[in-house]
Amino acid sequence: MAVMTGVDTHCPYCALQCGMKVGCAGEISPRPFPTNRGGLCRKGWTAGELLGHPERLTTPLLHGRPVSWDDALDVAAAGIRRVQATGGPDAIGVFGGGGLTNEKAYQLGKFARVALGTSQIDYNGRFCMSSAAAAGLRAFGLDRGMPFPVTDIGAAQVVLLAGSNIAETMPPLLGPLTNAQLIVLDPRRSATAIRALASGGLHLQPEPGTDLAVALGLLHVVISEGWCDETYVAARTAGFTEIRRAVASWWPERVERVSGVGVAQLRRAAELLGGAHRRGGGVYVLTGRGVEQHATGTATVSAFIDLALALGLPGTPGSGYGCVTGQGNGQGGREHGQLPGYRRIDDPAARAHVSGVWGVDPQTLPGVGRSAYELFDALGTPAGPKALLLFGSNPVVSAPNAGHITERLGALDLLVVADFVLSETAAMADVVLPVTQWAEEEGTMTNLEGRVLRRRQALDPPSGVRSDLDVLHGLAVRLGQPAARFRTDPREVYDELRAASAGGSADYSGITWERLDAGEALHWPCPAAAAGDPPHPGTPRLFTERFAHPDGLARFVPVEHTGPAEPVSPEFPLHGTTGRVLAHYQSGAQTRRVTELAAADPETFVEVHPDTAAAAGLDDGAWTRVVARRGAVLATVRTDESLRTDTVFLPFHFPGDQRANLMTNPALDPISRMPEFKVCAVRLEPVSGNRGYSHDCHSRGERSEP
């Protein structure tokens, strides 16, 4: 067997952070690691192609023209000073990506609040895990995507996957599920749903926007048919009486009328979950974006957590509830995005601690700002930011109501984008700053189970490329900050992060690079040990003895189903829903540039039931216009008999007139501020003649019309 050579690091894509080696020429080989067990998906195998890609950015751009780094940073800093001189600190907004390392996410938050003094900062994890995070905080007093190692689910007997198509979004996660019966909740017969049926499990196929009704129905059956773990509920939870009352009216027949999920399926699902737990088997309830990306996302996740609590799963060895975090550092980004250690910006004690580490007066720190969509929606308006700094995100493709957001970006006085390829958003920027990729930098990431990992440099970046930390340092100095306040060495930044996180719920103070490099598996919280004491071992499993609320009890949270924010109508008679495909990741800015992945899915498509296609006058393979109230998407028809006749599905990875997010609804969850990506009302129209599609990037102030 050939010996694997190269630098040990992790995949640049999803939150599994699969282990891999990167060779001196960018070649990829898998390595044994708990989340991938020596395997990789096709995105991981091909990740090296981007390292030497001909479209790699290697020089700063000013209005599309190459310029020096000094000129680019001078223009950016002058623009920031100009808009703040007339509009105040909040005239500048900051937006970060969920793939930034912990060091970058931390430094970006510090830069926004100290160097800029702006409250207008968010990151695109708001579009990913925010509903699950809000629900977890309410129920447990703490949010960590999976409060247990991924390897724990390998012994599970039954796993409920609510709104997660892991067979395509993170295939290595299927490995630990080989022996489990799966219950998949998804309006599509996804690859994961097919796997569930093959395992002797179930596919619950609800009408889009009715996941909450299904969760309430499952909880009703668990309680009414005796599957509730009453001993656990009495000892470890509060609020069960209110929950019992709240779900009393959600009998299975009502759930079937609302969602389309049959009575027998609902009862069978409850029996599988409750029966396995009663026999002492492992049972897990896992949620994903399919149930979270709704205007009722927090309530929906709360209902699934209520179900898990009634079954007695959270904190029980071999069982639990978890959120399948999507983005590479989605967990770490949300831990350090407001204030480090998962502290709140509106907590006086948190402000005092962090400002002490930063060496600033806590009174100078700004307060709570706008959430992601609200920030984008306000850009260029009289009351909103006039400039935006954007690091590692592509909202022209990824934001809901994307046509409108493109217009708002075009209305800015200044748009500065740091990225390593010219994404659709970077193509609109006044200033583009070329930054390092994953294999060219040192740092840490935090995966979906709360384990802190070392990202290691395998290659030197191309000449002319700088790190995001260098960019923030250069801007901060130009804005009058002391040079030492914004360091460029990621190890030094991480050590400052450790100090800033100390005492917070996500305490990293005991997790050092030295311990990580020595191979220790460290999950937060991991506080620094007192002098003379052994190092803290980290916390791979949360809630085994108590939950994070002051009384140690988990909270049942009563919720009610209201349905989608945008119901179907005679004008828009179908539900449109979106998701990912195996070959692509997020907005596709990276994967659409990888030869093998682009060949697998070169353009967008819309999955349609054959009867629905026929009713619209469409044949398989024909081009259609998927029309919503906000815009229209051009796509080829793929008929699929397993799809619901009232539903169409589109992937969201493609640019121009193929952007699925031209149609998505920006209605927001009242708690998490998550937009309703997963359901909107649409109709199908045939496209005659030239389909009029272009991959061209947008110019400033322009949008692609359907």
C-alpha positions as CSV (number, residue, x, y, z in Angstrom):
1,M,0.0,0.0,0.0
2,A,1.3,3.4,-0.9
3,V,2.3,5.7,2.0
4,M,0.2,8.9,2.1
5,T,2.4,12.0,2.1
6,G,1.6,15.6,2.6
7,V,0.3,18.0,5.3
8,D,-2.5,16.9,7.6
9,T,-5.4,19.3,7.4
10,H,-9.2,19.3,6.7
11,C,-11.5,19.6,3.8
12,P,-12.5,23.2,2.9
13,Y,-16.2,22.5,2.5
14,C,-18.8,21.3,5.0
15,A,-18.9,21.2,8.8
16,L,-17.8,17.5,8.9
17,Q,-14.3,18.9,8.3
18,C,-13.2,15.5,6.9
19,G,-9.5,14.7,7.4
20,M,-7.2,14.9,4.4
21,K,-3.6,15.3,3.3
22,V,-2.5,17.9,0.8
23,G,0.7,17.3,-1.1
24,C,3.2,19.8,-2.3
25,A,1.4,20.1,-5.7
26,G,-2.0,20.4,-4.2
27,E,-2.9,16.7,-4.6
28,I,-5.5,15.4,-2.2
29,S,-5.6,12.1,-0.3
30,P,-8.0,11.1,2.5
31,R,-6.7,10.3,6.0
32,P,-8.4,8.5,8.9
33,F,-10.5,10.9,11.0
34,P,-13.6,10.2,13.0
35,T,-16.0,12.2,10.8
36,N,-14.9,10.6,7.5
37,R,-13.1,7.4,8.5
38,G,-10.7,7.6,5.6
39,G,-13.2,8.6,2.9
40,L,-14.1,11.8,1.1
41,C,-17.0,12.9,-1.1
42,R,-16.3,14.0,-4.6
43,K,-16.1,17.7,-3.5
44,G,-13.3,16.8,-1.1
45,W,-11.4,14.6,-3.6
46,T,-11.4,17.5,-6.2
47,A,-10.7,20.4,-3.7
48,G,-7.1,20.7,-4.9
49,E,-8.1,21.8,-8.4
50,L,-8.9,25.3,-7.1
51,L,-5.5,25.8,-5.5
52,G,-3.9,26.3,-9.0
53,H,-7.0,27.4,-10.9
54,P,-6.4,29.9,-13.7
55,E,-9.3,32.1,-12.4
56,R,-7.5,32.6,-9.1
57,L,-7.3,36.2,-8.0
58,T,-3.7,37.3,-7.5
59,T,-3.8,41.1,-7.6
60,P,-6.2,43.7,-6.1
61,L,-8.8,45.2,-8.4
62,L,-10.1,48.7,-8.4
63,H,-13.3,49.0,-10.6
64,G,-12.0,45.8,-12.4
65,R,-8.5,47.1,-13.0
66,P,-5.4,45.7,-11.4
67,V,-3.8,48.0,-8.8
68,S,-1.3,47.7,-6.0
69,W,-2.2,46.6,-2.5
70,D,-1.4,50.0,-1.1
71,D,-3.7,51.7,-3.6
72,A,-6.5,49.2,-3.0
73,L,-6.4,49.5,0.8
74,D,-6.0,53.3,0.6
75,V,-9.1,53.6,-1.5
76,A,-11.1,51.3,0.8
77,A,-10.0,53.2,3.9
78,A,-10.7,56.5,2.3
79,G,-14.2,55.3,1.3
80,I,-14.9,54.1,4.8
81,R,-13.8,57.4,6.4
82,R,-15.9,59.3,3.8
83,V,-19.2,57.5,4.5
84,Q,-18.7,57.5,8.3
85,A,-17.9,61.2,8.2
86,T,-21.4,61.9,6.9
87,G,-23.4,58.9,8.1
88,G,-21.8,57.9,11.4
89,P,-20.3,54.6,12.5
90,D,-23.2,52.5,11.2
91,A,-22.7,53.9,7.6
92,I,-20.4,50.9,7.1
93,G,-21.6,47.3,7.2
94,V,-19.6,44.1,7.5
95,F,-20.5,40.6,6.4
96,G,-18.5,37.4,6.8
97,G,-18.7,33.9,5.4
98,G,-19.2,30.6,7.3
99,G,-15.9,29.2,6.0
100,L,-13.7,31.8,7.7
101,T,-11.3,30.3,10.3
102,N,-11.9,31.0,14.0
103,E,-9.1,33.5,13.9
104,K,-10.6,35.4,10.9
105,A,-14.1,35.4,12.3
106,Y,-12.9,36.6,15.6
107,Q,-10.7,39.3,14.1
108,L,-13.5,40.4,11.8
109,G,-15.9,40.9,14.7
110,K,-13.2,42.8,16.6
111,F,-12.4,45.0,13.6
112,A,-16.0,45.9,13.0
113,R,-16.6,46.9,16.6
114,V,-13.3,48.5,17.5
115,A,-11.8,49.9,14.3
116,L,-15.1,50.8,12.6
117,G,-17.3,51.2,15.7
118,T,-20.2,49.8,13.7
119,S,-23.1,47.6,14.9
120,Q,-23.9,46.6,11.3
121,I,-22.2,43.1,11.2
122,D,-23.5,39.7,10.6
123,Y,-22.3,36.5,8.8
124,N,-24.0,34.0,6.5
125,G,-24.4,31.5,9.2
126,R,-27.6,33.5,9.8
127,F,-28.9,31.9,6.7
128,C,-27.8,28.4,7.9
129,M,-28.0,27.4,11.5
130,S,-29.6,30.4,13.3
131,S,-33.0,28.8,13.9
132,A,-31.5,25.7,15.4
133,A,-29.2,27.8,17.5
134,A,-32.1,29.9,18.8
135,A,-34.1,26.8,19.6
136,G,-31.2,25.1,21.3
137,L,-30.5,28.1,23.5
138,R,-34.2,28.2,24.6
139,A,-34.3,24.5,25.4
140,F,-30.9,23.7,26.7
141,G,-29.4,27.1,27.6
142,L,-26.5,26.4,25.2
143,D,-26.1,25.9,21.5
144,R,-23.6,23.4,20.1
145,G,-24.7,21.9,16.8
146,M,-24.1,18.3,17.9
147,P,-23.6,18.1,21.7
148,F,-21.9,14.7,21.1
149,P,-19.2,13.3,18.8
150,V,-20.4,12.1,15.4
151,T,-19.0,8.6,16.2
152,D,-21.7,8.2,18.9
153,I,-24.4,7.8,16.2
154,G,-22.6,4.7,14.9
155,A,-24.4,2.7,17.6
156,A,-27.8,4.2,17.0
157,Q,-30.8,1.9,16.3
158,V,-33.1,4.7,15.0
159,V,-32.3,8.1,13.7
160,L,-34.8,10.8,12.6
161,L,-33.4,13.1,10.0
162,A,-35.7,16.1,9.7
163,G,-34.9,18.2,6.7
164,S,-31.4,16.9,6.0
165,N,-30.3,15.2,2.8
166,I,-26.9,14.1,4.1
167,A,-26.4,11.6,1.2
168,E,-25.7,14.6,-1.0
169,T,-24.7,17.3,1.4
170,M,-22.2,15.4,3.5
171,P,-22.0,11.8,2.3
172,P,-19.3,10.6,4.8
173,L,-21.9,11.1,7.5
174,L,-23.8,8.1,6.1
175,G,-21.0,5.9,7.3
176,P,-22.0,5.9,11.0
177,L,-25.6,5.4,10.0
178,T,-25.1,2.1,8.2
179,N,-26.8,0.0,10.9
180,A,-29.5,2.4,11.9
181,Q,-33.1,2.6,10.7
182,L,-33.6,6.0,9.3
183,I,-36.8,8.1,9.4
184,V,-36.4,10.9,6.8
185,L,-38.7,14.0,6.8
186,D,-38.4,15.6,3.3
187,P,-40.9,16.7,0.7
188,R,-38.6,15.1,-1.9
189,R,-37.7,11.4,-2.3
190,S,-34.0,12.5,-1.8
191,A,-31.0,10.1,-1.9
192,T,-31.2,10.0,1.9
193,A,-34.9,9.1,1.8
194,I,-34.1,6.3,-0.6
195,R,-31.4,5.1,1.8
196,A,-34.0,5.2,4.6
197,L,-36.4,3.0,2.8
198,A,-33.6,0.6,2.0
199,S,-32.8,0.4,5.7
200,G,-36.4,-0.6,6.6
201,G,-37.1,2.9,7.8
202,L,-39.6,5.5,6.7
203,H,-39.8,8.5,4.3
204,L,-42.3,11.1,5.6
205,Q,-43.1,13.4,2.7
206,P,-44.9,16.5,3.9
207,E,-46.3,19.4,2.0
208,P,-43.6,22.1,2.2
209,G,-44.1,24.4,5.1
210,T,-45.8,21.8,7.3
211,D,-42.8,20.2,9.1
212,L,-43.9,21.8,12.4
213,A,-47.3,20.1,12.1
214,V,-45.6,16.8,11.6
215,A,-43.4,17.4,14.7
216,L,-46.4,18.2,16.8
217,G,-48.2,15.1,15.6
218,L,-45.2,12.9,16.4
219,L,-45.1,14.4,19.9
220,H,-48.9,13.9,20.3
221,V,-48.5,10.2,19.4
222,V,-45.5,9.7,21.7
223,I,-47.4,11.1,24.6
224,S,-50.8,9.6,23.9
225,E,-49.5,6.1,23.0
226,G,-47.2,5.8,26.0
227,W,-43.8,6.2,24.4
228,C,-42.9,9.2,26.6
229,D,-40.0,8.6,29.1
230,E,-41.8,9.9,32.2
231,T,-38.9,9.3,34.5
232,Y,-36.5,11.4,32.4
233,V,-39.2,14.1,31.9
234,A,-39.8,14.4,35.7
235,A,-36.1,14.5,36.6
236,R,-34.5,16.5,33.8
237,T,-37.1,18.9,32.2
238,A,-39.5,21.7,33.0
239,G,-42.7,22.7,31.2
240,F,-44.1,19.3,30.2
241,T,-47.6,20.0,31.4
242,E,-47.9,23.0,29.0
243,I,-46.5,20.8,26.2
244,R,-49.0,18.0,26.8
245,R,-51.8,20.6,26.6
246,A,-50.4,22.3,23.5
247,V,-50.2,19.1,21.4
248,A,-53.4,17.6,22.6
249,S,-55.3,18.7,19.5
250,W,-52.6,17.5,17.0
251,W,-54.1,14.0,16.5
252,P,-52.7,12.1,13.6
253,E,-55.8,12.6,11.4
254,R,-55.4,16.3,11.7
255,V,-51.7,16.1,10.8
256,E,-52.5,14.1,7.7
257,R,-55.0,16.7,6.5
258,V,-52.5,19.5,7.1
259,S,-49.3,17.9,5.9
260,G,-50.2,14.9,3.8
261,V,-48.2,12.5,6.1
262,G,-50.4,9.5,6.6
263,V,-51.7,8.4,10.0
264,A,-50.1,5.0,9.8
265,Q,-46.7,6.5,8.9
266,L,-46.9,8.9,11.8
267,R,-47.7,6.2,14.3
268,R,-45.0,3.9,12.9
269,A,-42.4,6.7,13.2
270,A,-43.3,7.3,16.9
271,E,-43.2,3.5,17.5
272,L,-39.8,3.2,16.0
273,L,-38.4,6.1,18.0
274,G,-40.1,5.2,21.3
275,G,-39.7,1.4,21.0
276,A,-35.9,1.6,20.3
277,H,-35.4,3.9,23.3
278,R,-37.5,1.7,25.6
279,R,-35.4,-1.3,24.6
280,G,-32.2,0.6,25.5
281,G,-31.2,1.3,22.0
282,G,-29.6,4.5,20.7
283,V,-32.1,7.1,19.2
284,Y,-31.2,10.4,17.7
285,V,-33.3,13.3,16.4
286,L,-31.3,15.5,13.9
287,T,-32.5,18.6,12.2
288,G,-31.2,20.3,9.0
289,R,-31.9,23.3,6.8
290,G,-35.0,21.8,5.4
291,V,-36.9,22.4,8.6
292,E,-34.9,25.3,9.8
293,Q,-34.9,27.8,6.9
294,H,-38.5,29.0,7.4
295,A,-40.1,32.0,9.0
296,T,-41.2,29.5,11.6
297,G,-37.8,27.7,11.8
298,T,-37.1,28.3,15.5
299,A,-40.6,27.0,16.4
300,T,-40.1,24.0,14.2
301,V,-36.8,23.1,15.7
302,S,-38.2,23.7,19.2
303,A,-41.0,21.1,18.4
304,F,-38.4,18.5,17.4
305,I,-36.4,19.2,20.5
306,D,-39.6,18.8,22.5
307,L,-40.1,15.5,20.8
308,A,-36.5,14.5,21.7
309,L,-37.1,15.6,25.4
310,A,-40.3,13.6,25.6
311,L,-38.5,10.5,24.4
312,G,-35.7,11.1,27.0
313,L,-32.9,11.6,24.5
314,P,-30.8,14.7,25.2
315,G,-28.0,14.0,27.6
316,T,-28.7,10.3,27.6
317,P,-25.6,8.2,26.7
318,G,-26.0,6.8,23.2
319,S,-28.9,9.1,22.3
320,G,-29.6,12.8,21.7
321,Y,-30.7,15.8,19.7
322,G,-28.4,17.6,17.3
323,C,-28.3,20.1,14.5
324,V,-26.5,19.0,11.3
325,T,-24.4,22.2,10.9
326,G,-23.7,22.9,7.3
327,Q,-20.9,25.3,6.7
328,G,-17.2,24.5,7.3
329,N,-16.9,26.9,10.3
330,G,-20.6,27.6,10.9
331,Q,-20.2,26.5,14.5
332,G,-17.1,28.6,15.2
333,G,-18.4,31.6,13.4
334,R,-21.5,31.9,15.5
335,E,-19.6,31.3,18.7
336,H,-17.3,34.3,18.1
337,G,-19.4,36.4,15.7
338,Q,-21.1,38.7,18.4
339,L,-18.6,38.5,21.2
340,P,-16.1,35.7,21.7
341,G,-17.1,32.6,23.7
342,Y,-20.7,32.8,22.5
343,R,-21.2,36.0,24.5
344,R,-24.0,38.5,23.8
345,I,-23.2,42.0,22.6
346,D,-26.0,43.3,24.9
347,D,-24.7,41.7,28.1
348,P,-22.8,44.3,30.2
349,A,-20.6,41.7,31.8
350,A,-19.6,40.2,28.5
351,R,-18.8,43.7,27.1
352,A,-16.7,44.4,30.1
353,H,-14.7,41.2,29.8
354,V,-14.1,41.4,26.1
355,S,-13.3,45.1,26.1
356,G,-10.7,44.3,28.7
357,V,-9.0,41.8,26.4
358,W,-9.2,44.3,23.6
359,G,-7.9,47.3,25.6
360,V,-10.9,49.5,24.9
361,D,-13.6,51.2,26.9
362,P,-16.7,49.0,27.0
363,Q,-18.8,52.1,26.4
364,T,-17.3,52.5,23.0
365,L,-18.5,49.1,21.8
366,P,-21.6,49.3,19.6
367,G,-24.9,47.5,20.4
368,V,-27.0,45.0,18.4
369,G,-27.2,45.6,14.7
370,R,-29.3,44.4,11.8
371,S,-29.5,40.7,10.9
372,A,-28.2,39.5,7.6
373,Y,-31.2,40.0,5.3
374,E,-32.2,43.2,7.1
375,L,-28.6,44.4,6.6
376,F,-28.6,43.7,2.9
377,D,-32.1,45.1,2.5
378,A,-31.0,48.4,4.1
379,L,-27.8,48.9,1.9
380,G,-27.8,52.2,0.1
381,T,-31.0,53.4,1.7
382,P,-31.2,56.7,3.6
383,A,-31.2,54.9,7.0
384,G,-28.9,52.1,6.0
385,P,-25.1,51.5,5.4
386,K,-23.6,53.2,2.4
387,A,-20.6,50.9,2.3
388,L,-20.0,47.2,2.9
389,L,-17.0,45.0,3.6
390,L,-17.6,41.4,2.6
391,F,-15.3,38.5,3.4
392,G,-15.8,35.1,1.8
393,S,-19.5,35.2,0.9
394,N,-21.5,35.5,-2.4
395,P,-24.9,37.0,-1.6
396,V,-25.7,37.8,-5.2
397,V,-26.4,34.1,-5.5
398,S,-26.9,33.0,-1.9
399,A,-29.2,35.6,-0.4
400,P,-33.0,35.3,-0.6
401,N,-34.8,37.6,-2.9
402,A,-31.5,37.8,-4.7
403,G,-32.6,40.2,-7.4
404,H,-33.5,42.8,-4.8
405,I,-30.3,42.2,-2.9
406,T,-28.3,42.7,-6.1
407,E,-30.0,46.0,-6.5
408,R,-29.1,47.0,-3.0
409,L,-25.5,46.1,-3.5
410,G,-25.5,48.2,-6.6
411,A,-26.7,51.2,-4.7
412,L,-23.7,51.3,-2.3
413,D,-21.1,54.1,-2.4
414,L,-18.4,51.5,-1.7
415,L,-18.3,47.7,-1.9
416,V,-15.2,45.9,-0.8
417,V,-14.9,42.1,-1.3
418,A,-12.1,39.8,-0.1
419,D,-12.2,36.5,-1.9
420,F,-9.9,34.2,-3.9
421,V,-12.1,33.9,-7.1
422,L,-14.2,36.6,-8.8
423,S,-17.6,35.5,-7.5
424,E,-20.7,37.1,-8.8
425,T,-20.6,39.5,-5.8
426,A,-16.9,40.3,-6.2
427,A,-17.6,41.2,-9.9
428,M,-19.8,44.0,-8.6
429,A,-17.2,45.4,-6.1
430,D,-15.4,48.7,-6.3
431,V,-12.4,47.0,-4.5
432,V,-11.5,43.3,-4.7
433,L,-8.8,42.0,-2.4
434,P,-7.3,38.6,-3.3
435,V,-6.8,36.4,-0.2
436,T,-5.5,33.0,0.7
437,Q,-7.3,29.7,0.4
438,W,-7.7,26.9,3.0
439,A,-4.5,25.0,2.1
440,E,-2.4,28.2,2.1
441,E,-3.0,29.3,5.7
442,E,-2.8,28.3,9.3
443,G,-5.7,28.5,11.8
444,T,-8.4,26.6,13.5
445,M,-11.9,25.5,12.6
446,T,-14.7,24.2,14.8
447,N,-16.7,21.3,13.3
448,L,-20.4,20.4,13.7
449,E,-19.6,18.5,17.0
450,G,-17.9,21.4,18.7
451,R,-14.4,19.9,18.1
452,V,-11.7,22.5,17.5
453,L,-9.4,21.4,14.6
454,R,-6.1,22.7,13.2
455,R,-6.1,23.9,9.6
456,R,-2.5,23.7,8.4
457,Q,-0.7,25.3,5.6
458,A,0.4,22.9,2.9
459,L,1.3,25.4,0.1
460,D,2.6,28.9,-0.2
461,P,0.0,31.3,-1.6
462,P,0.6,32.8,-5.1
463,S,2.6,36.0,-5.3
464,G,0.3,39.0,-4.7
465,V,-2.1,37.2,-2.4
466,R,-2.5,38.2,1.3
467,S,-4.4,36.7,4.3
468,D,-7.6,38.1,5.6
469,L,-5.7,38.9,8.8
470,D,-3.3,41.0,6.7
471,V,-6.2,42.8,5.1
472,L,-7.8,43.6,8.4
473,H,-4.5,44.8,9.8
474,G,-3.9,47.1,6.8
475,L,-7.3,48.6,7.0
476,A,-7.2,49.1,10.8
477,V,-3.8,50.9,10.7
478,R,-5.1,53.2,7.9
479,L,-8.1,54.0,10.1
480,G,-5.9,55.0,13.0
481,Q,-5.7,51.9,15.1
482,P,-2.5,50.9,16.8
483,A,-0.6,48.4,14.7
484,A,-0.3,45.9,17.5
485,R,-4.1,45.8,18.1
486,F,-4.8,43.8,14.9
487,R,-2.2,41.1,14.7
488,T,-1.5,39.1,11.5
489,D,0.0,35.9,13.0
490,P,-2.9,33.5,13.3
491,R,-1.4,31.8,16.4
492,E,-1.3,35.2,18.2
493,V,-4.8,36.0,17.1
494,Y,-6.0,32.6,18.4
495,D,-4.3,33.1,21.8
496,E,-6.2,36.4,22.1
497,L,-9.4,34.6,21.1
498,R,-8.7,32.1,23.9
499,A,-8.4,34.9,26.5
500,A,-11.5,36.6,25.1
501,S,-13.6,33.4,25.2
502,A,-12.5,32.5,28.8
503,G,-15.6,32.1,31.0
504,G,-18.0,32.1,28.1
505,S,-20.2,29.2,27.3
506,A,-17.9,28.4,24.3
507,D,-14.7,28.6,26.4
508,Y,-11.6,27.9,24.3
509,S,-9.1,29.1,26.9
510,G,-7.8,25.6,27.6
511,I,-7.5,24.6,23.9
512,T,-4.0,25.5,22.7
513,W,-2.4,25.0,19.3
514,E,0.2,22.8,21.0
515,R,-2.5,20.4,22.3
516,L,-4.2,20.3,18.9
517,D,-0.9,19.6,17.2
518,A,-0.2,16.8,19.6
519,G,-3.4,15.1,18.4
520,E,-5.7,15.8,21.3
521,A,-9.4,15.7,20.4
522,L,-10.7,18.8,22.2
523,H,-14.4,19.9,22.2
524,W,-15.5,23.1,23.9
525,P,-16.1,24.1,26.6
526,C,-12.5,23.6,27.6
527,P,-11.4,26.1,30.3
528,A,-7.8,26.8,31.1
529,A,-6.6,24.8,34.1
530,A,-5.5,26.4,37.3
531,A,-1.7,26.4,37.9
532,G,-0.6,22.9,38.9
533,D,-3.8,21.2,37.7
534,P,-3.9,18.9,34.7
535,P,-5.3,20.3,31.5
536,H,-9.0,20.2,31.1
537,P,-9.9,17.3,28.7
538,G,-12.6,19.2,26.9
539,T,-16.3,18.3,26.7
540,P,-17.2,15.9,23.9
541,R,-20.6,15.2,25.4
542,L,-22.7,17.9,26.8
543,F,-25.7,17.7,29.2
544,T,-24.9,14.3,30.6
545,E,-25.6,15.5,34.1
546,R,-27.3,18.9,33.8
547,F,-28.4,21.4,31.1
548,A,-27.0,24.9,30.9
549,H,-30.0,26.7,32.5
550,P,-29.4,27.8,36.1
551,D,-31.6,25.0,37.5
552,G,-30.0,22.4,35.3
553,L,-33.3,21.5,33.6
554,A,-34.1,21.5,29.9
555,R,-37.1,23.5,28.8
556,F,-40.1,22.3,26.8
557,V,-41.2,25.2,24.6
558,P,-44.8,25.1,23.4
559,V,-45.2,26.2,19.8
560,E,-48.0,26.3,17.2
561,H,-48.1,25.6,13.5
562,T,-49.0,28.5,11.2
563,G,-47.9,27.3,7.8
564,P,-45.8,29.0,5.1
565,A,-45.6,32.8,5.0
566,E,-46.6,32.7,1.3
567,P,-49.4,30.2,0.7
568,V,-50.2,28.9,-2.8
569,S,-52.9,30.7,-4.8
570,P,-54.5,30.4,-8.2
571,E,-51.8,32.6,-9.7
572,F,-49.0,30.7,-8.0
573,P,-50.4,27.2,-7.4
574,L,-47.1,25.3,-6.6
575,H,-44.7,25.2,-3.7
576,G,-41.1,26.0,-4.7
577,T,-38.4,24.6,-2.5
578,T,-34.6,24.7,-2.8
579,G,-31.6,22.6,-1.7
580,R,-28.2,21.3,-2.7
581,V,-26.9,18.6,-5.0
582,L,-24.0,16.3,-4.6
583,A,-21.6,18.0,-6.9
584,H,-21.9,21.6,-5.6
585,Y,-21.5,23.6,-2.5
586,Q,-23.3,26.8,-1.4
587,S,-23.4,29.5,-4.1
588,G,-21.1,27.3,-6.3
589,A,-18.4,30.0,-6.7
590,Q,-15.9,27.3,-5.9
591,T,-17.4,24.1,-7.2
592,R,-18.6,25.5,-10.5
593,R,-14.9,26.1,-11.3
594,V,-13.9,22.4,-10.7
595,T,-14.0,20.5,-14.0
596,E,-15.5,17.2,-12.7
597,L,-18.1,18.9,-10.5
598,A,-19.1,21.4,-13.2
599,A,-19.5,18.5,-15.7
600,A,-21.7,16.6,-13.3
601,D,-24.2,19.5,-12.9
602,P,-23.4,22.3,-15.3
603,E,-26.7,24.1,-15.1
604,T,-29.7,24.4,-12.9
605,F,-32.8,22.2,-13.2
606,V,-36.3,22.0,-11.7
607,E,-37.6,18.7,-10.4
608,V,-41.3,18.3,-11.3
609,H,-43.8,15.5,-11.1
610,P,-44.8,14.3,-14.6
611,D,-48.4,15.3,-14.1
612,T,-47.5,18.7,-13.0
613,A,-45.2,19.2,-15.9
614,A,-47.9,18.0,-18.3
615,A,-50.4,20.4,-16.8
616,A,-47.9,23.3,-17.5
617,G,-47.3,22.1,-21.1
618,L,-43.8,21.0,-20.3
619,D,-41.8,17.9,-21.4
620,D,-38.8,16.4,-19.7
621,G,-35.7,18.3,-20.7
622,A,-37.6,21.4,-21.7
623,W,-36.7,24.9,-20.5
624,T,-39.2,26.5,-18.2
625,R,-39.5,29.7,-16.2
626,V,-40.2,29.2,-12.5
627,V,-42.1,32.3,-11.6
628,A,-42.6,33.7,-8.1
629,R,-43.7,37.1,-6.9
630,R,-40.2,38.4,-6.6
631,G,-38.6,37.0,-9.8
632,A,-38.3,34.1,-12.2
633,V,-35.7,31.4,-12.6
634,L,-34.8,29.7,-15.9
635,A,-34.3,25.9,-15.5
636,T,-34.5,22.7,-17.4
637,V,-37.3,20.3,-16.4
638,R,-36.5,17.0,-14.8
639,T,-39.6,14.9,-14.2
640,D,-39.7,12.7,-11.2
641,E,-42.6,10.5,-10.3
642,S,-41.7,10.4,-6.6
643,L,-42.1,14.2,-6.2
644,R,-45.3,15.6,-4.8
645,T,-47.6,17.1,-7.5
646,D,-47.9,20.4,-5.6
647,T,-44.1,20.9,-5.3
648,V,-41.1,21.8,-7.4
649,F,-37.4,21.7,-6.4
650,L,-34.5,23.7,-7.6
651,P,-30.8,23.6,-6.5
652,F,-29.4,27.0,-5.5
653,H,-25.8,26.9,-6.7
654,F,-26.1,28.6,-10.1
655,P,-25.7,32.3,-11.2
656,G,-27.5,34.7,-13.5
657,D,-31.1,33.9,-14.5
658,Q,-30.6,30.4,-13.0
659,R,-30.4,31.7,-9.4
660,A,-33.0,29.8,-7.4
661,N,-32.9,32.6,-4.9
662,L,-34.5,35.0,-7.3
663,M,-37.7,33.4,-6.2
664,T,-37.1,32.8,-2.5
665,N,-39.1,34.6,0.2
666,P,-37.3,36.9,2.6
667,A,-40.0,36.6,5.3
668,L,-38.1,36.3,8.6
669,D,-38.4,34.2,11.7
670,P,-39.2,36.5,14.5
671,I,-36.5,35.1,16.8
672,S,-33.6,33.8,14.6
673,R,-34.2,36.3,11.7
674,M,-33.8,33.3,9.4
675,P,-35.4,33.9,5.9
676,E,-37.9,31.5,4.5
677,F,-35.6,29.9,1.9
678,K,-37.5,26.5,1.8
679,V,-40.9,27.4,0.6
680,C,-42.5,30.0,-1.7
681,A,-45.4,30.1,-4.1
682,V,-44.5,29.6,-7.8
683,R,-45.9,28.7,-11.2
684,L,-44.3,27.1,-14.2
685,E,-44.3,28.7,-17.7
686,P,-42.9,27.3,-20.9
687,V,-40.0,29.1,-22.5
688,S,-40.3,29.6,-26.3
689,G,-37.4,30.3,-28.6
690,N,-34.1,31.6,-27.2
691,R,-34.1,31.0,-23.4
692,G,-32.2,34.3,-23.0
693,Y,-29.9,32.9,-20.3
694,S,-26.4,34.3,-19.6
695,H,-23.8,33.3,-17.0
696,D,-22.4,36.8,-17.1
697,C,-21.7,38.5,-13.7
698,H,-23.8,41.5,-12.9
699,S,-22.5,45.0,-13.1
700,R,-23.0,47.5,-10.3
701,G,-26.6,48.6,-10.2
702,E,-27.9,46.0,-12.6
703,R,-29.9,42.9,-12.2
704,S,-30.8,40.0,-14.5
705,E,-34.4,40.1,-15.6
706,P,-36.4,37.0,-16.2
